[in-house]
Amino acid sequence: MWDETFETTLRGFLPFLGEDEELTPDTPLRDVGLDSLGTVELLAALERAYDVHFQDDALSLETFRTPAVLWAALSALIHQAA
C-alpha cells in the first residue's frame, strides 16, 4: 500500500472525503471531489513531495482514477529516481 505522505497529500485534494472516512485503493477520486484544477495541484504537490516528475504519458484521467492507480504511477517514478 502507500505511505503516509501520499495519503496526507491526496486527502488534501478530496473535499468530499471526511477525515474519519477510509481512503481505499479503489475509491473513485472524482467521486470524493478531485476536479481538474485539483488534479493539476495534486500532481505538483506529489512531484514536490517525492522529488519526481510525471511524464506526459502519465498525465491522463486514468492515472488519477483511484488511489491505487495513482500510487502505482508514483511508485514507478520513485523507483526510477532511486
C-alpha positions in Angstrom: 0.0 0.0 0.0 1.1 3.6 0.0 2.9 5.7 2.6 1.6 8.4 5.0 2.9 11.3 2.9 0.9 10.1 -0.1 -2.4 9.7 1.8 -2.0 13.0 3.6 -1.2 14.8 0.4 -4.0 13.1 -1.5 -6.6 13.8 1.2 -5.9 17.5 0.9 -7.4 17.4 -2.5 -10.5 15.4 -1.7 -13.1 17.8 -0.1 -15.9 15.2 -0.1 -13.9 12.6 1.9 -14.4 13.0 5.7 -11.4 13.0 8.0 -12.5 9.7 9.5 -13.6 8.1 6.3 -11.4 5.4 4.9 -9.5 6.0 1.7 -9.5 2.7 0.0 -7.4 1.7 -3.0 -10.5 1.7 -5.2 -12.0 4.9 -4.0 -13.0 6.9 -7.2 -11.2 10.1 -6.7 -13.6 12.2 -8.8 -16.5 11.0 -6.5 -14.7 12.4 -3.5 -14.1 15.8 -5.0 -10.9 15.6 -7.1 -11.6 18.0 -10.0 -9.4 19.2 -12.9 -7.8 22.0 -11.0 -7.2 19.8 -8.0 -5.6 17.2 -10.3 -3.0 19.7 -11.5 -2.4 20.9 -8.0 -2.1 17.4 -6.7 0.3 16.5 -9.4 2.6 19.4 -8.5 2.3 18.6 -4.7 3.3 14.9 -5.4 6.2 16.0 -7.6 7.5 18.3 -4.8 6.9 15.8 -2.0 8.7 12.9 -3.8 11.2 14.9 -6.0 9.9 13.2 -9.2 8.5 14.4 -12.5 5.4 12.8 -14.1 6.0 12.2 -17.8 3.3 13.3 -20.3 2.0 9.8 -20.8 1.1 9.6 -17.1 -0.9 12.8 -17.3 -4.3 11.2 -18.0 -7.6 10.9 -16.3 -6.9 7.2 -15.9 -3.8 7.9 -13.7 -5.9 9.9 -11.3 -8.9 7.5 -11.3 -8.2 5.8 -7.9 -5.5 6.0 -5.2 -4.2 2.6 -6.3 -3.7 3.7 -9.9 -2.1 6.9 -8.8 0.2 5.2 -6.3 1.3 2.7 -8.9 2.3 5.5 -11.3 4.0 7.5 -8.5 5.8 4.4 -7.2 7.2 3.7 -10.6 8.7 7.2 -10.7 10.1 6.9 -7.2 11.9 3.6 -8.2 13.2 5.1 -11.4 14.6 8.1 -9.4 16.3 5.8 -6.9 
